[in-house]
Amino acid sequence: MPTQTFDFFIDRKITTWVREFHQLEAESLDDAKAEMAARFHDNLCVDTFDEQETLFDTEEYLEPGDNGGNPTAELYSEDDGQLITTNIDLLDSK
């Protein structure tokens, strides 16, 4: 009987940094820095937001302990979309 090829995918939870670009009008750089710092601390940077980029070189895999004990990697069958196992199952089997 000939062999068949089966496809799978792994979903992983990661952390990564995103760089946001902001723009603010002010009388001087010192005034702008003070205003942005105040907005940053008050979480009021929506009005100054311009665009963002993902810093892909900062990606780090999360472990279940970093995720409240929940899985951070899941293996699926691409053929039927069924979840096969998680990295929690790996920890439980050790």
C-alpha positions in Angstrom: 0.0 0.0 0.0 1.5 3.4 -1.0 2.1 5.9 1.7 0.1 9.1 1.9 1.1 12.6 2.9 -0.8 14.4 5.8 -0.5 18.0 6.7 -0.4 19.6 10.2 -0.1 23.0 11.7 1.1 24.3 15.1 -0.3 27.5 16.6 2.1 29.1 19.0 1.4 32.0 21.5 4.3 34.5 21.5 5.1 37.9 22.8 6.5 40.6 20.5 7.1 44.3 20.7 5.3 46.8 18.5 6.8 50.2 17.8 4.2 53.0 17.6 5.0 56.3 16.0 3.4 59.4 17.4 3.3 63.0 16.3 2.6 66.1 18.4 2.8 69.8 17.8 4.5 71.9 20.5 6.5 75.1 21.0 9.8 73.2 21.7 11.2 69.7 21.9 11.2 69.9 25.7 7.5 70.9 25.7 6.8 68.0 23.3 8.6 65.5 25.4 6.8 66.7 28.6 3.4 66.5 26.8 4.1 63.1 25.3 5.3 61.7 28.7 2.1 63.0 30.4 -0.1 61.5 27.7 1.9 58.2 27.9 1.4 58.0 31.6 -2.3 58.8 31.3 -2.7 56.4 28.4 -3.9 59.2 26.2 -1.8 58.7 23.1 -4.7 57.9 20.7 -4.7 61.4 19.4 -1.0 61.4 18.6 -0.8 57.9 17.0 0.4 57.9 13.4 1.4 54.3 12.6 3.1 51.2 13.9 5.4 48.4 12.9 5.9 44.9 14.4 9.5 44.3 15.6 9.7 40.7 14.5 13.2 40.2 15.9 11.7 40.5 19.4 9.4 37.5 19.2 9.6 35.1 22.1 7.7 31.8 22.6 5.6 31.8 25.8 5.6 28.8 28.1 2.4 27.6 29.8 3.6 29.1 33.1 3.7 32.5 31.4 0.1 32.0 30.3 -1.7 31.1 33.5 -1.0 27.4 33.0 -2.9 27.4 29.7 -1.4 26.0 26.5 0.9 28.1 24.4 1.4 25.6 21.6 -1.3 23.5 19.9 -0.9 20.8 17.2 -3.7 20.5 14.7 -4.5 18.2 11.8 -4.9 20.4 8.7 -7.1 17.8 7.1 -9.9 18.0 9.6 -8.8 20.9 11.8 -8.9 18.7 14.9 -6.7 19.6 17.9 -4.4 16.7 18.5 -2.3 17.8 21.5 -0.9 20.8 23.3 2.3 21.6 25.2 0.2 21.2 28.4 -0.2 17.5 27.4 3.6 17.3 27.2 4.0 18.6 30.7 1.3 16.3 32.1 3.0 13.3 30.5 6.4 13.9 32.2 
